[in-house]
Amino acid sequence: MASAPAFTDAAETWNRRYAGDDFLFGTAPNAWLREQVSHLPQGGRVLCVADGEGRNSVWLARQGFRVEAFDIASRAVEKAEAFARREGASVRYAVADVDGYDWPEAALDGVVAIFVQFADPQTRTRLFERMVRSLRPGGVLILQGYTPRQLDYRTGGPPLLSHLYTRELLETAFASLSLIELREYEADVQEGQGHSGYSALIGLVARR
Ligand SMILES: C[S@@+](CC[C@H](N)C(=O)[O-])C[C@H]1O[C@@H](n2cnc3c(N)ncnc32)[C@H](O)[C@@H]1O
């Protein structure tokens, strides 16, 4: 019998990446999130999707939001919990994957999805639908990813065209939302060793 591909088990793969004591994507919040955070209702209930080691959830909690977060990697969630304790931040963490998370319905003031391009097209369809449905009317989505040009830079993200976002892909996926901002841009990103160097980015902010 042929052996399974090396990355079949996403949790194991990501736990291995997070095994060290350092923070793979750093401890500072993502720059797009920082820039766009004023669109989230102050003090609102916000979900951080596939939040990793907690850099975004902890920062949001420290800004006064009521934050919940999940990630498939138990090692990442352990590190996020410890980071939140150190920072005096209160976040409700869960170890879960996209399909196993207990998504609320039409309840969230904000959904934050920063570099969630682990999702192949089928998973992405389910993930984006869940994100939209979990927002209350008026709730805001903040999302950041890489565009196909990132395949030339290879400074972060999966080297898989089908996982990357174009403007058209995001416009179609979030057609039910009102766009506040959809920006394709290039910038130097320094987010730990995971995202490091000149990058082809796309950022979206949209309201349900
Ligand atoms: C590029 S990292 C980004 C982490 C975090 N959003 C950040 O910006 O620091 C992608 C994250 O997705 C998580 N992940 C991968 N597959 C997942 C899945 N099916 N469900 C939930 N999380 C997943 C990984 O464990 C990893 O933490």
The ligand as an SDF file (V2000), in Angstrom:
LIG
                    3D

 27 29  0  0  0  0  0  0  0  0999 V2000
   -0.8570   30.6310    8.5180 C   0  0  0  0  0  0  0  0  0  0  0  0
   -1.4500   30.1240   10.1080 S   0  0  0  0  0  0  0  0  0  0  0  0
   -2.2410   31.6260   10.6510 C   0  0  0  0  0  0  0  0  0  0  0  0
   -2.5090   31.6720   12.1180 C   0  0  0  0  0  0  0  0  0  0  0  0
   -3.1410   32.9780   12.6150 C   0  0  0  0  0  0  0  0  0  0  0  0
   -4.3830   33.2570   11.9510 N   0  0  0  0  0  0  0  0  0  0  0  0
   -2.1860   34.1360   12.4770 C   0  0  0  0  0  0  0  0  0  0  0  0
   -2.4170   34.9960   11.6080 O   0  0  0  0  0  0  0  0  0  0  0  0
   -1.2170   34.1820   13.2420 O   0  0  0  0  0  0  0  0  0  0  0  0
   -2.8190   29.0720    9.6990 C   0  0  0  0  0  0  0  0  0  0  0  0
   -3.4880   28.4080   10.8910 C   0  0  0  0  0  0  0  0  0  0  0  0
   -4.5350   27.5720   10.4560 O   0  0  0  0  0  0  0  0  0  0  0  0
   -4.6200   26.4480   11.3250 C   0  0  0  0  0  0  0  0  0  0  0  0
   -5.3730   25.3900   10.6150 N   0  0  0  0  0  0  0  0  0  0  0  0
   -4.9320   24.6020    9.6030 C   0  0  0  0  0  0  0  0  0  0  0  0
   -5.9360   23.8070    9.1680 N   0  0  0  0  0  0  0  0  0  0  0  0
   -7.0280   24.1040    9.9290 C   0  0  0  0  0  0  0  0  0  0  0  0
   -8.3620   23.6320    9.9590 C   0  0  0  0  0  0  0  0  0  0  0  0
   -8.7940   22.7050    9.1070 N   0  0  0  0  0  0  0  0  0  0  0  0
   -9.2180   24.1480   10.8770 N   0  0  0  0  0  0  0  0  0  0  0  0
   -8.7890   25.1000   11.7530 C   0  0  0  0  0  0  0  0  0  0  0  0
   -7.5270   25.5910   11.7710 N   0  0  0  0  0  0  0  0  0  0  0  0
   -6.6640   25.1090   10.8610 C   0  0  0  0  0  0  0  0  0  0  0  0
   -3.1790   26.1080   11.6320 C   0  0  0  0  0  0  0  0  0  0  0  0
   -3.0090   25.3690   12.7960 O   0  0  0  0  0  0  0  0  0  0  0  0
   -2.5690   27.5300   11.7090 C   0  0  0  0  0  0  0  0  0  0  0  0
   -2.5780   27.9820   13.0470 O   0  0  0  0  0  0  0  0  0  0  0  0
  1  2  1  0
  2  3  1  0
  2 10  1  0
  3  4  1  0
  4  5  1  0
  5  6  1  0
  5  7  1  0
  7  8  2  0
  7  9  1  0
 10 11  1  0
 11 12  1  0
 11 26  1  0
 12 13  1  0
 13 14  1  0
 13 24  1  0
 14 15  1  0
 14 23  1  0
 15 16  2  0
 16 17  1  0
 17 18  1  0
 17 23  2  0
 18 19  1  0
 18 20  2  0
 20 21  1  0
 21 22  2  0
 22 23  1  0
 24 25  1  0
 24 26  1  0
 26 27  1  0
M  CHG  2   2   1   9  -1
M  END
$$$$
